[in-house]
């Protein structure tokens, strides 16, 4: 019997690992404040407060995806 070659699943796992590493490296380039929670003290209008909440949600998702925890 022929030895099975590399599986597509293995190739996808490697690709995902490389993408995660690339994302972590890019996050490091952003600087520490880019992923920190914004307390919204400077937001005075409803629109600004909504934007702060949306960005905080995105930051939380990115921190979780990067394995930084909360």
N, C-alpha and C positions, 0 to 999 in steps of 0.2 A: 504494500500500500504506500501511496505517496504521502509524504508528510504535509499536513495542512499548512497553507500559507497564513499570512497575517489576515486577521479578520477585520472587517469594516468597523466593528464595534471597538476594537483595539485602536485603530487609527483615529476614530472619533474621540476616544478617551484622551489620546495624546494631544489632539488638536484643542480640546477643551482645556487641558492643563496649560498649554502654551498661551491660550487666550487669557486665562485667569492670571498667569504670571505677567503678561503684557499689561493687563488692567491694573494690577498692583503697582507695577513700575510707573505707569502713567499717573496713578493716584499720588505717588510719592513726589512727582514733579509739581503737583498742584499746590503744595504747601499745606501746613497743618490747619489753617483756618478754613480751607475749602470744604472739609468734611465735618467740621464742628457744628453742633447745634446752635442756632441763632435764637437768642431769647426774645428778639423782636422789640427791644426797648425803643429803637428809633422809628419803628413803624407807627405812624399816626393815623393813617386812613384805613378804611376797611379793605381797600384793594391791596395796600402794602402789607397789611396783616395776613391777608389770604395768600399772597405771594411768599411771605416768610413761612407760613405753615406748609405750603406746597414744597418749598425748597428743603425744609427740615425733613419732610417725609421722604423726599428723594435722597437726601444725605443719609438718612437712617437705612434705606434700602441698599445704598452703595456700601455703607459700613458693614452691613450684614453680609452682602455678597462677597466682600473682600475678607471676611472672617475677622473683622475688627470688633465685633460684638457691640453691645450698647453700654 
